[in-house]
Amino acid sequence: MTTIQATTSSVSSSSSSSSSGNDIASQISKLTQQISTLTKQLKSVAQGTGTTEEKQTQTEQLQAQIALLQAQLSQLQSKQAEEAQKKSEDK
């Protein structure tokens, strides 16, 4: 049985509008990398050894983590779009 290790970071919002654009972009980048890593682990589980039950459990855990990260990513992308719109309205 292989052990799956993945970390999910909570996304903190920044109230500083001057640096929050870059902060959001870096958070989006980190989340995207985490999703990519988990997706690779998901493929590895499917190709790895272990019982069907073990693979199913690991697959479900990875899918749940990916879904959580995708939700966080979606929130950040929405926030990024809002800030871009505010910037264009301020001009």
Secondary structure, DSSP 8 states (H G I E B T S, - for coil): ----------------HHHHHHHHHHHHHHHHHHHHHHHHHHHHHHHS-S-HHHHHHHHHHHHHHHHHHHHHHHHHHHHHHHHHHHHHHH-
